[in-house]
Amino acid sequence: MRTDRTFAMIKPDAIERGHLGEILFIINRAGFNIVAMKMTRLSADETKRFYSMHQGKDFFEKLASYISSGPVVPLILEKENAVDAFRKLIGATNPEKAEEGTIRKRFAVDLTRNSIHGADSPENACREWSFFFPEREIG
């Protein structure tokens, strides 16, 4: 095992419903070190750039509209096997299929408004956090 980093983003639905603190507590309690964190709001253009790999897919416009509808909290997290550990902590993208005790099972509303994003690979984690955090902001 090695200590590495992953990217996460708490989505507008979780913030709007007042779950930001609870989700951060769960992440911290699971042993993740928060390396970088900020609250921001993405424009429609920024959202489309962030999710460019999904352009052309049937859910793209709905996702882009949702993510730009309110503030998000992007995070860089550190822990042994960070990507896999975080994916396990948040649960399946579809909250109906998420395991009990996961963040999405507890907080998600539906497939789109699933409260949190987690990178699916170390390479994507780096690409995603670079979108939000210039290198000078990362410890």
C-alpha positions as CSV (number, residue, x, y, z in Angstrom):
1,M,0.0,0.0,0.0
2,R,1.1,3.5,-0.7
3,T,-0.2,7.0,0.3
4,D,-1.6,8.8,-2.7
5,R,-4.1,11.4,-3.6
6,T,-7.6,11.5,-5.2
7,F,-10.0,14.1,-6.2
8,A,-13.5,14.5,-4.8
9,M,-16.2,17.1,-5.3
10,I,-19.2,17.7,-3.1
11,K,-22.1,18.6,-5.4
12,P,-24.8,21.3,-5.3
13,D,-27.6,19.1,-3.9
14,A,-25.6,18.1,-0.8
15,I,-24.6,21.7,-0.1
16,E,-28.1,23.0,-0.7
17,R,-29.6,20.4,1.7
18,G,-27.1,21.3,4.4
19,H,-25.0,18.1,4.3
20,L,-21.5,19.6,3.6
21,G,-20.3,19.3,7.2
22,E,-21.6,15.7,7.7
23,I,-19.9,14.6,4.5
24,L,-16.6,16.2,5.4
25,F,-16.9,14.5,8.8
26,I,-17.4,11.1,7.2
27,I,-14.4,11.7,4.9
28,N,-12.2,12.7,7.8
29,R,-13.4,9.9,10.0
30,A,-12.5,7.4,7.2
31,G,-8.9,8.5,7.5
32,F,-8.6,10.9,4.5
33,N,-6.3,13.9,4.9
34,I,-7.8,17.0,3.2
35,V,-4.8,18.5,1.2
36,A,-6.9,21.2,-0.5
37,M,-10.5,22.4,-0.4
38,K,-12.5,25.4,-1.5
39,M,-16.1,26.3,-2.3
40,T,-16.7,27.6,-5.8
41,R,-19.5,27.9,-8.4
42,L,-18.8,26.8,-11.9
43,S,-20.2,28.6,-14.9
44,A,-21.9,26.6,-17.6
45,D,-18.8,26.9,-19.8
46,E,-16.5,25.7,-17.0
47,T,-18.8,22.8,-16.2
48,K,-18.8,21.8,-19.9
49,R,-15.0,21.9,-19.9
50,F,-14.7,19.9,-16.7
51,Y,-17.1,17.2,-18.0
52,S,-15.8,17.3,-21.6
53,M,-15.2,13.6,-21.7
54,H,-19.0,13.1,-21.5
55,Q,-20.0,15.5,-24.3
56,G,-22.4,13.9,-26.7
57,K,-23.7,11.4,-24.1
58,D,-27.4,11.6,-23.4
59,F,-26.9,12.7,-19.8
60,F,-24.4,15.5,-20.5
61,E,-26.7,18.5,-20.7
62,K,-28.6,17.5,-17.6
63,L,-25.3,16.9,-15.7
64,A,-23.8,20.2,-16.8
65,S,-26.9,22.2,-15.9
66,Y,-27.1,20.5,-12.5
67,I,-23.4,21.1,-11.6
68,S,-23.5,24.8,-12.5
69,S,-26.8,25.2,-10.5
70,G,-25.1,25.9,-7.2
71,P,-21.8,25.9,-5.3
72,V,-19.5,22.8,-5.3
73,V,-16.7,21.9,-2.9
74,P,-13.7,20.4,-4.8
75,L,-11.2,18.5,-2.6
76,I,-7.9,16.8,-2.9
77,L,-7.7,13.9,-0.5
78,E,-4.7,11.8,0.6
79,K,-4.7,8.3,2.0
80,E,-3.3,4.8,1.2
81,N,-4.9,3.6,-2.0
82,A,-6.8,6.9,-2.1
83,V,-8.8,6.4,-5.3
84,D,-10.1,2.9,-4.5
85,A,-10.7,3.7,-0.8
86,F,-12.7,6.8,-1.7
87,R,-14.8,5.1,-4.4
88,K,-15.7,2.5,-1.8
89,L,-16.6,5.2,0.8
90,I,-18.9,7.0,-1.6
91,G,-20.7,4.0,-3.1
92,A,-22.1,3.3,-6.6
93,T,-23.0,6.3,-8.8
94,N,-26.7,5.2,-8.7
95,P,-27.7,5.5,-5.1
96,E,-30.2,2.7,-5.4
97,K,-27.3,0.4,-6.0
98,A,-25.0,1.9,-3.4
99,E,-24.1,-0.2,-0.4
100,E,-25.5,0.8,3.1
101,G,-23.2,3.1,4.9
102,T,-21.9,4.8,1.8
103,I,-22.1,8.6,1.3
104,R,-24.4,8.2,-1.8
105,K,-26.7,5.7,-0.1
106,R,-27.1,8.2,2.8
107,F,-27.3,11.5,1.0
108,A,-28.0,11.1,-2.7
109,V,-31.3,12.1,-4.2
110,D,-31.1,10.3,-7.5
111,L,-28.6,9.3,-10.2
112,T,-27.8,12.9,-11.2
113,R,-28.1,14.5,-7.8
114,N,-25.9,11.9,-6.1
115,S,-24.2,14.4,-3.7
116,I,-20.5,13.6,-4.4
117,H,-18.0,12.9,-7.1
118,G,-14.9,10.8,-6.8
119,A,-12.2,10.3,-9.4
120,D,-12.1,6.8,-10.9
121,S,-8.4,6.6,-11.5
122,P,-5.2,8.3,-10.3
123,E,-4.8,9.9,-13.8
124,N,-8.3,11.3,-13.8
125,A,-7.8,12.5,-10.2
126,C,-4.8,14.6,-11.3
127,R,-6.6,16.0,-14.3
128,E,-9.7,16.9,-12.2
129,W,-7.9,18.5,-9.3
130,S,-5.7,20.5,-11.7
131,F,-8.9,22.1,-13.1
132,F,-9.7,23.6,-9.6
133,F,-6.3,23.9,-7.9
134,P,-3.2,25.5,-9.5
135,E,0.0,23.7,-8.3
136,R,0.9,26.5,-5.9
137,E,-2.3,25.8,-3.9
138,I,-1.5,22.1,-3.4
139,G,0.6,21.1,-0.4
